[in-house]
Amino acid sequence: MNNPLFHQSPSAPALYSLRSAHNSVQAATMVYGEVHERAERIAAALRDNGFTSEERCAFVAQTDENTVLLLLGCLRAGVTAMPLSPRFPLSTREQLVQQAGSRFVSDISALVSSNGVASSVNILPVPPLHHDTTILCSSGSTGIPKMFLHTAEQHYRSALGAAANIPFGQGDCWLASLPLYHVGGYATLIRALAGGAALALPHYTSFDIRLLTDVLERLPVTHCSFVATHLYHALRFPPAVERLRNLKAILLGGSAIPESLIEQALERGLSIYTSYGSTEMASQITTTEAPEREQLRTSGSVLPHRELCISDTGEILVRGETLARGRVTEQGIELLTGDDSWYHSGDKGRLDKAGRLLVLGRLDNMFISGGENIHPEMIEAALLERTDIVQAIVVPVPHPIYGSRPIAFLQREQNLPLEEVWILHLREYLAQMLPRFAIPDGIVAFPPDILASGFKPSRRALQTLAESLFLEAQFSEKN
């Protein structure tokens, strides 16, 4: 086997999990020898079901053992895996599968438990690194998610660059706190394979701080990935803080991290690292080198195997060995780079004197209100200056006079309600921070289902919700 993703010690732990047995939850361990044997049988089952190395296998992915094993089985068989979010509506899922030309597997448990004829796999060479490996969807912050095709080598180079900054090898264990259908979650699996380390699987389907703490106490987790809301809830639960303090690294990404959260994490002795990444670049692009206050005000430095620069217009441009082979469309694979060889991310940013990246928002989020340019990120930054606001997203809604006006979705500390008096004081605060035209017309709480997901909110979904609220308010005023 010349593929380094299959070179782990057979006796090294590969998967840790908590399983229900005899009315209790027990810790279980699976070593690499067993994992690879099962992956070979799944690869054989894929072959028995007619999948070839030229085909794409789509399925709904959970953060569980079956999904991990199917992903590894696809990797072993050379079948391109297309893990999909269980949150996608049926119509979205069908559209994505059709657009990618994939075959959808509705019951992955049957495939994983199938006793494929492993001998039929043994005579096949392990797929080389340049073989297509995944189709991963973007976070879907705008409309139907985009799909990007990566080879194993692009994922592998991403893992090597990440480990050069935050070491992760045999004896270490990364908590699968991000879903495996997301590039951040899939990247942890490849990091484990590349370093001979382990992955810990939680026994919950949505973020729950008490269940997270149970995982941290019962499994040998050394690393984990958080978004801002994960960190916020963890910092307010002392048993979680006590366990997180022992971790080697907590990687933060997904969206802007409020400085107040960073300060609280440092005060409690957590080893946090901020990062900037994308689906297109197979996860991390930049990451801080150490949990130091000055560095954590940025998204860090460029990792090995990637390149980054800032264009004359302030756009973040990226390229390198981790860049996806292309975007998957009904017409085929659409290349991501143009004549200048750079991928235009659509994000705004700048580099500080030390060459660390500061992400300033999206180029395409700007809208015009009464002739004035409004950048939602500017309003969000002002809101997140307050220690009593955990999360903020600003979106435009149509306005009959000004064209568009901003609406702010907020999450207060401890999920407190947005009382009228509190909103009044917030407006007074914003009046000192922002020009009058940038103060949101509406300030509303995040919908409970978005908070429950514990993941990056969809800006498009929030804009649709804001538009419906605005139209309803307009109708009420007229009647």
C-alpha positions as MATLAB code, in Angstrom:
seq = 'MNNPLFHQSPSAPALYSLRSAHNSVQAATMVYGEVHERAERIAAALRDNGFTSEERCAFVAQTDENTVLLLLGCLRAGVTAMPLSPRFPLSTREQLVQQAGSRFVSDISALVSSNGVASSVNILPVPPLHHDTTILCSSGSTGIPKMFLHTAEQHYRSALGAAANIPFGQGDCWLASLPLYHVGGYATLIRALAGGAALALPHYTSFDIRLLTDVLERLPVTHCSFVATHLYHALRFPPAVERLRNLKAILLGGSAIPESLIEQALERGLSIYTSYGSTEMASQITTTEAPEREQLRTSGSVLPHRELCISDTGEILVRGETLARGRVTEQGIELLTGDDSWYHSGDKGRLDKAGRLLVLGRLDNMFISGGENIHPEMIEAALLERTDIVQAIVVPVPHPIYGSRPIAFLQREQNLPLEEVWILHLREYLAQMLPRFAIPDGIVAFPPDILASGFKPSRRALQTLAESLFLEAQFSEKN';
ca = [
       0.000    0.000    0.000;
       1.626    3.246   -1.075;
      -1.274    5.367    0.153;
      -0.195    6.972    3.487;
      -3.823    7.128    4.647;
      -3.636    3.343    5.246;
      -0.298    3.129    7.106;
      -1.467    3.125   10.741;
      -0.341    0.584   13.316;
      -3.016   -2.172   13.430;
      -3.085   -2.078   17.250;
      -3.413    1.721   17.526;
      -6.822    3.043   18.664;
      -8.830    4.435   15.744;
     -12.346    5.070   17.067;
     -13.634    5.755   20.548;
     -17.367    5.844   21.157;
     -20.063    5.580   23.810;
     -22.566    2.796   23.170;
     -25.813    1.897   24.892;
     -25.709   -1.568   26.441;
     -27.743   -3.160   29.257;
     -29.490    0.124   30.138;
     -26.189    1.959   30.451;
     -23.716    3.763   28.214;
     -20.359    2.050   27.839;
     -17.100    3.281   26.324;
     -15.881    1.270   23.334;
     -12.634    1.251   21.355;
     -11.947    0.072   17.815;
      -8.326   -0.311   16.667;
      -7.039    0.383   13.178;
      -6.691   -3.296   12.322;
     -10.428   -3.828   12.842;
     -11.355   -0.538   11.185;
      -9.443   -1.350    8.014;
     -10.770   -4.907    7.902;
     -14.332   -3.576    8.105;
     -13.544   -0.865    5.547;
     -12.359   -3.582    3.132;
     -15.604   -5.520    3.614;
     -17.637   -2.346    3.006;
     -15.547   -1.698   -0.097;
     -16.414   -5.216   -1.241;
     -20.102   -4.600   -0.488;
     -19.962   -1.437   -2.588;
     -18.486   -3.461   -5.451;
     -21.153   -6.145   -4.947;
     -23.789   -3.414   -5.231;
     -22.369   -2.293   -8.547;
     -20.319    0.728   -7.425;
     -17.177    1.307   -9.471;
     -14.274    3.661   -8.921;
     -15.881    6.038  -11.387;
     -19.096    6.346   -9.362;
     -20.302    8.574   -6.554;
     -22.057    7.272   -3.446;
     -24.433    9.750   -1.773;
     -25.906    9.121    1.672;
     -27.241   10.979    4.708;
     -24.349   11.279    7.171;
     -24.615   11.146   10.937;
     -21.744   11.589   13.364;
     -21.598    7.897   14.167;
     -19.639    4.720   13.609;
     -21.596    3.641   10.516;
     -20.880    6.925    8.740;
     -17.163    6.771    9.569;
     -16.916    3.190    8.329;
     -18.800    3.948    5.116;
     -16.542    6.948    4.444;
     -13.518    4.693    4.938;
     -15.093    1.970    2.796;
     -15.579    4.454   -0.028;
     -11.987    5.622    0.392;
     -10.769    2.003    0.239;
     -12.887    1.161   -2.833;
     -12.030    4.352   -4.690;
     -15.708    5.367   -4.731;
     -16.326    9.098   -4.332;
     -18.268    9.670   -1.106;
     -20.972   12.326   -1.001;
     -22.091   12.698    2.654;
     -25.218   14.846    2.990;
     -26.664   16.760    5.911;
     -29.726   15.187    7.569;
     -31.078   18.741    7.818;
     -31.436   19.055    4.054;
     -35.066   18.957    2.916;
     -35.862   16.006    0.662;
     -36.156   18.303   -2.364;
     -32.692   19.782   -1.728;
     -31.159   16.350   -1.256;
     -32.690   15.037   -4.463;
     -31.546   18.098   -6.387;
     -27.954   17.731   -5.142;
     -27.822   13.996   -5.879;
     -29.163   14.510   -9.382;
     -26.844   17.422  -10.066;
     -23.805   15.403   -8.975;
     -24.869   12.293  -10.884;
     -24.563   10.237   -7.696;
     -26.276    7.041   -6.568;
     -28.123    7.504   -3.285;
     -27.894    4.847   -0.563;
     -30.920    5.125    1.704;
     -29.871    2.504    4.293;
     -26.195    2.771    5.095;
     -26.503    0.451    8.107;
     -27.357   -2.437    5.771;
     -24.349   -1.639    3.602;
     -22.009   -1.320    6.589;
     -23.197   -4.580    8.163;
     -23.087   -6.457    4.860;
     -20.495   -9.234    4.676;
     -18.957   -8.246    1.405;
     -16.465  -10.667   -0.107;
     -13.309   -8.997    1.145;
     -11.097  -11.152   -1.066;
     -12.479   -9.312   -4.093;
     -11.055   -6.115   -2.645;
      -7.690   -7.547   -1.702;
      -6.752   -8.077   -5.351;
      -7.483   -4.420   -6.093;
      -4.778   -1.816   -5.493;
      -5.415    0.802   -2.846;
      -6.575    3.939   -4.700;
      -3.747    6.456   -5.185;
      -3.861    9.851   -3.523;
      -4.793   11.636   -6.728;
      -8.064    9.681   -6.927;
     -11.336   11.582   -6.415;
     -12.495   11.020   -2.839;
     -15.307   13.320   -1.726;
     -18.011   15.672   -2.859;
     -18.654   18.017    0.052;
     -21.324   20.683    0.208;
     -20.692   24.238    1.277;
     -22.335   25.381    4.502;
     -25.249   26.631    2.470;
     -25.217   30.190    3.794;
     -26.794   31.291    0.526;
     -29.381   29.270   -1.402;
     -28.764   25.687   -2.545;
     -25.367   24.508   -1.277;
     -22.505   24.365   -3.736;
     -20.640   21.082   -4.131;
     -16.867   20.692   -4.375;
     -14.868   17.680   -5.533;
     -11.645   16.824   -3.689;
      -9.024   14.163   -4.204;
      -7.516   12.198   -1.315;
      -4.273   14.101   -1.805;
      -5.946   17.478   -1.301;
      -7.420   16.247    2.001;
      -4.089   14.668    2.949;
      -2.124   17.886    2.286;
      -4.682   19.767    4.344;
      -4.104   17.357    7.234;
      -0.308   17.615    6.975;
      -0.406   21.403    7.032;
      -2.768   21.428   10.004;
      -0.571   18.987   11.951;
       2.515   21.103   11.262;
       0.840   23.836   13.292;
      -1.135   21.791   15.846;
       0.542   18.364   16.208;
      -1.884   15.434   16.086;
      -0.563   11.887   16.097;
      -0.680    8.455   17.685;
      -1.979    8.685   21.246;
      -4.070   11.760   20.431;
      -7.846   11.810   19.973;
      -9.978   14.441   18.209;
     -13.614   14.807   19.244;
     -15.919   14.700   16.216;
     -17.801   17.781   17.401;
     -18.456   18.965   13.829;
     -20.630   16.846   11.513;
     -18.928   14.463    9.116;
     -20.835   15.867    6.123;
     -19.103   19.208    6.749;
     -15.541   19.836    5.594;
     -14.465   20.615    9.170;
     -15.764   17.280   10.393;
     -14.388   15.245    7.484;
     -11.014   16.950    7.947;
     -10.719   15.546   11.491;
     -11.146   12.017   10.115;
      -8.371   12.553    7.550;
      -6.140   14.140   10.222;
      -6.588   11.010   12.329;
      -5.674    8.752    9.376;
      -2.677   10.887    8.420;
      -1.278   10.938   11.967;
      -2.334    7.496   13.169;
      -4.486    9.192   15.800;
      -8.036    8.471   16.948;
     -11.465    9.994   16.506;
     -13.999   10.189   19.351;
     -17.662    9.937   18.394;
     -20.241   11.710   20.589;
     -23.504    9.984   21.491;
     -25.735   12.978   20.801;
     -27.168   14.348   17.555;
     -27.320   18.029   18.514;
     -25.040   20.026   20.770;
     -25.741   19.475   24.472;
     -23.205   20.775   26.981;
     -23.958   18.098   29.578;
     -23.620   15.285   27.062;
     -20.458   16.903   25.682;
     -19.013   16.962   29.192;
     -19.903   13.279   29.603;
     -17.947   12.486   26.421;
     -14.972   14.526   27.578;
     -14.947   12.747   30.945;
     -15.263    9.213   29.579;
     -13.221    9.264   26.365;
      -9.512   10.234   26.030;
     -10.125   13.404   24.000;
      -7.079   15.624   23.446;
      -8.309   17.927   20.640;
     -11.661   19.310   19.503;
     -13.238   21.810   17.100;
     -15.743   24.412   18.275;
     -17.823   27.194   16.796;
     -18.640   30.279   18.872;
     -21.860   28.905   20.358;
     -20.113   25.695   21.489;
     -17.467   27.716   23.311;
     -20.055   30.039   24.826;
     -22.043   27.193   26.409;
     -18.896   25.361   27.513;
     -17.539   28.410   29.353;
     -20.755   28.595   31.404;
     -20.603   24.992   32.594;
     -17.745   24.488   35.109;
     -17.464   20.689   34.651;
     -16.901   21.245   30.903;
     -14.307   23.949   31.546;
     -12.438   21.655   33.917;
     -12.152   18.960   31.253;
     -11.480   21.331   28.351;
      -8.597   22.829   30.298;
      -6.733   19.539   29.860;
      -7.023   19.470   26.070;
      -3.997   20.188   23.912;
      -5.967   22.304   21.434;
      -9.456   23.710   20.836;
      -9.788   24.847   17.224;
     -12.262   27.703   16.722;
     -13.819   28.577   13.379;
     -17.028   28.812   11.397;
     -17.649   32.510   12.046;
     -16.321   35.497   13.955;
     -15.429   34.682   17.577;
     -16.425   37.511   19.966;
     -13.374   38.909   21.744;
     -15.176   38.556   25.068;
     -15.348   34.774   24.538;
     -11.651   34.641   23.705;
     -10.822   36.570   26.886;
     -12.976   34.266   29.010;
     -11.404   31.184   27.456;
      -7.873   32.448   28.114;
      -8.773   33.391   31.692;
      -9.922   29.816   32.262;
      -6.718   28.387   30.815;
      -8.084   26.886   27.600;
      -5.687   26.266   24.698;
      -7.706   27.879   21.926;
      -6.682   28.508   18.312;
      -8.620   30.660   15.858;
      -8.744   29.761   12.188;
     -10.096   30.648    8.756;
     -11.042   27.978    6.286;
     -13.403   26.949    3.523;
     -14.904   23.904    1.866;
     -13.038   24.801   -1.320;
      -9.669   24.579    0.451;
     -10.413   21.332    2.355;
     -10.847   22.997    5.751;
      -8.231   25.230    7.438;
      -6.354   27.853    5.440;
      -4.903   29.934    8.255;
      -4.609   29.178   11.984;
      -2.964   30.874   14.935;
       0.306   29.348   16.073;
      -0.281   29.586   19.831;
      -3.106   30.447   22.272;
      -1.813   33.999   22.752;
      -4.108   37.008   23.113;
      -2.537   39.082   20.336;
      -2.632   36.235   17.816;
      -6.216   35.306   18.694;
      -7.423   38.703   17.513;
      -6.641   37.353   14.025;
      -7.309   34.135   12.116;
      -3.614   33.306   12.138;
      -0.965   32.569    9.536;
      -1.142   30.569    6.316;
      -0.587   26.848    6.854;
       1.795   24.739    4.731;
       0.557   23.577    1.304;
      -1.612   26.705    0.942;
      -1.055   30.211   -0.382;
      -3.008   33.390    0.367;
      -2.897   37.002   -0.723;
      -5.131   40.064   -0.584;
      -6.245   41.601   -3.881;
      -6.293   45.311   -4.661;
     -10.010   45.304   -3.818;
      -9.418   43.695   -0.407;
     -10.581   40.218   -1.426;
      -8.934   37.127    0.051;
      -7.384   35.016   -2.738;
      -6.208   31.439   -2.096;
      -4.604   28.548   -3.927;
      -2.383   25.554   -3.226;
      -2.304   21.778   -2.900;
      -5.516   21.670   -0.860;
      -7.732   23.519   -3.353;
     -10.621   21.395   -4.639;
     -10.399   19.944   -8.120;
     -13.498   21.947   -8.953;
     -17.134   22.705   -8.339;
     -19.604   19.954   -9.264;
     -22.335   21.098  -11.641;
     -24.788   19.359  -13.972;
     -22.458   20.290  -16.823;
     -19.431   18.702  -15.172;
     -16.497   19.946  -13.086;
     -16.154   23.727  -13.070;
     -12.605   24.917  -12.381;
     -12.201   27.299   -9.447;
      -9.306   29.388  -10.701;
      -9.096   31.769  -13.602;
      -6.228   33.183  -15.620;
      -4.584   34.589  -12.485;
      -4.405   31.042  -10.932;
      -6.031   32.244   -7.690;
      -9.393   31.239   -6.253;
     -11.431   34.333   -5.415;
     -13.003   33.516   -2.042;
     -15.512   36.364   -1.943;
     -14.287   37.183    1.572;
     -12.770   40.511    2.578;
      -9.611   40.633    4.632;
      -6.245   42.175    5.358;
      -2.895   41.033    6.709;
      -1.337   42.558    9.820;
       2.364   43.378   10.146;
       3.120   39.795   11.184;
       1.344   38.435    8.119;
      -1.653   37.149   10.072;
      -5.083   37.299    8.484;
      -7.935   39.478    9.683;
     -11.233   38.463    8.055;
     -13.516   41.461    7.493;
     -16.627   39.767    6.076;
     -18.128   38.929    2.696;
     -17.885   41.109   -0.383;
     -21.375   40.122   -1.490;
     -23.120   40.873    1.833;
     -23.071   44.625    1.265;
     -26.382   46.292    0.422;
     -27.521   49.854   -0.263;
     -29.981   51.707    1.947;
     -31.066   55.179    0.902;
     -27.918   55.551   -1.187;
     -25.616   54.472    1.651;
     -23.472   51.317    1.505;
     -24.148   49.085    4.499;
     -21.778   46.268    5.422;
     -23.525   43.809    7.779;
     -20.200   42.768    9.295;
     -19.613   46.324   10.533;
     -22.904   46.223   12.462;
     -22.218   42.675   13.688;
     -18.790   43.716   14.977;
     -20.340   46.590   16.934;
     -22.935   44.256   18.441;
     -20.327   41.658   19.400;
     -18.341   44.301   21.279;
     -20.932   43.853   24.010;
     -20.243   41.023   26.446;
     -23.964   40.259   26.790;
     -24.313   39.312   23.084;
     -23.064   35.886   22.035;
     -23.976   35.823   18.358;
     -25.181   38.389   15.813;
     -26.108   38.256   12.140;
     -27.456   41.222   10.192;
     -29.446   40.818    6.966;
     -31.250   43.242    4.641;
     -35.005   43.389    4.047;
     -36.811   45.345    1.318;
     -38.026   48.837    2.245;
     -40.482   50.946    0.194;
     -38.512   54.174    0.736;
     -34.867   53.241    1.340;
     -34.651   50.156   -0.853;
     -33.285   47.966    1.928;
     -32.930   48.186    5.693;
     -30.924   46.061    8.166;
     -32.473   43.549   10.578;
     -30.320   42.038   13.354;
     -30.709   38.519   14.716;
     -29.162   38.175   18.168;
     -28.447   35.620   20.857;
     -28.147   37.116   24.340;
     -25.979   35.731   27.102;
     -27.658   32.714   28.755;
     -30.271   32.873   25.981;
     -32.099   35.657   27.805;
     -35.112   37.146   25.999;
     -34.813   40.425   24.102;
     -36.970   42.669   26.305;
     -38.089   46.075   25.045;
     -36.027   47.926   27.679;
     -32.905   45.951   26.783;
     -33.428   46.676   23.063;
     -33.890   50.379   23.828;
     -30.558   50.491   25.670;
     -28.958   48.523   22.840;
     -30.124   51.105   20.305;
     -28.640   53.878   22.445;
     -25.357   51.960   22.498;
     -25.395   51.473   18.712;
     -26.099   55.172   18.181;
     -22.674   55.857   19.702;
     -20.960   53.213   17.598;
     -22.564   53.441   14.148;
     -23.917   56.013   11.699;
     -27.668   56.435   12.045;
     -28.450   54.726    8.734;
     -26.667   51.554    9.920;
     -28.729   51.035   13.083;
     -31.008   48.012   12.473;
     -34.715   48.669   12.046;
     -35.482   45.369   13.704;
     -33.728   43.456   16.501;
     -35.014   39.908   16.955;
     -33.907   36.673   18.590;
     -32.493   33.752   16.646;
     -35.103   31.054   15.992;
     -34.781   28.199   18.546;
     -34.070   25.579   15.856;
     -31.009   27.501   14.662;
     -29.649   27.801   18.206;
     -30.314   24.101   18.801;
     -28.185   23.150   15.793;
     -25.115   24.728   17.397;
     -23.761   25.321   13.913;
     -23.135   28.179   11.532;
     -26.501   29.867   10.804;
     -27.671   30.233    7.227;
     -27.621   33.911    6.330;
     -30.017   33.251    3.451;
     -32.514   31.449    5.722;
     -32.399   34.322    8.202;
     -32.919   36.836    5.392;
     -35.996   34.917    4.212;
     -37.348   34.898    7.763;
     -36.629   38.617    8.187;
     -38.410   39.416    4.932;
     -41.506   37.520    6.067;
     -41.491   39.355    9.408;
     -41.081   42.696    7.633;
     -43.932   42.023    5.192;
     -46.170   40.889    8.047;
     -45.400   44.097    9.965;
     -46.122   46.181    6.859;
     -49.464   44.444    6.351;
     -50.398   45.038    9.996;
     -49.604   48.759    9.676;
     -51.799   49.098    6.567;
     -54.732   47.361    8.232;
];
